[in-house]
Amino acid sequence: MDAEGRYIEAQFGSLSVISLYLPSGTSGEIRQAIKFKFMDCFMPYLQACAQNGRDYIICSDWNIAHKEIDLKNWRANQKTRGFYLKRGPG
C-alpha cells in the first residue's frame, strides 16, 4: 500500500511514533483516488490502534483543510480539489 514511503512507524516500547504524508488532491484525480483509498484502508488500522493498548504519536500532513484557518491561502484555494469550503451553518 505504501510503496512511496508516506507512512513510517517506529516503535519504542509501548509507544509508536507515526509519520504520515497524504498526497495533495491538487495533483490530480488519480492522486486524489490514491489518497481516498489509503484513507479507507487506514481508518480500520487507526481503530485497531485505539484498542491495542499502545500509545501513539501521529505526525502528519493530511493535505485536508475544512476551515479557512487550516489553509494559508484559503481565498485562492476555494475551488481547489481537496479544499472546498463548506458554506452555511456549522
N, C-alpha and C positions, 0 to 999 in steps of 0.2 A: 504493500500500500504506500510505503513512504520511500521510494527509491531516490527521491530528491533530497533526503536528509532534513526534511522540515519538522520532524519530530525526533527529539533525542531525550531519553530519560536516563538519569543517573540515580542509583540507589545507594544510600548511606544509612546503614542500619535500618530503622523503621521509617526513614524519610526518603521520599522520592522527589527529585527536582526535575521538572519537565521544561524543555524549551520547545516551543511550538510556533511555527510561522505558517499562516494560511495564504494561499495565492490571493492576489487582488482581483476582484471582479472586473476591474478596468482593463485587464489584459485580454479580455475576450470571452466569448460564450464557452469555449472548450475549457478554459481555466476556471471559469465560474462553475461549470459542471463538476470538475475535479474537486473543487472546494466543497460543493454540496455533498458529493459522495463521501469525502473524508469526514465531514461533519456528521453525516448519517451513521457512519461506522464508529466515530469517536464517542458519540453520546452514550451508547451502551458501555463502552470502556470506562467513561467517567462515572457512570452509575455504579459499576462494579468497584471502582476505586473508592467510592464513598462508603462502601460496605466492608472493605477488606481490612480495616484497622490500621493502615499505613497513614502517615502524614504526607501531604503533598504541597509543593510549591509549584505553581504553573506560571511560567514567564512566557508571555505570548503576544504575538501581533496577529489578531484575528482578522484584520482588514475588514472590519464591520463597524459601522457607525450608525446610530439611530437617533442621535440628538445633535444639534448644531455644535454644542460644546465638545463633542467627540471628534471633530474634524477641523483641522486648521483652516481650510479654505471651503467652508460649507456652502457659501453662496455660489461659487463656481462649480460645485460638485452636485448640485441639486438633481441633475438628470443623469448622473454617473452611475453605471451599474455598481451595485454594492452599497450605494448610499442614495436611497430615495427617501427624502424627508417626508414623514407622515404628517400631514396637516390635520388640525382638528383637536378635539379634547384628548388628553392623555399624554 
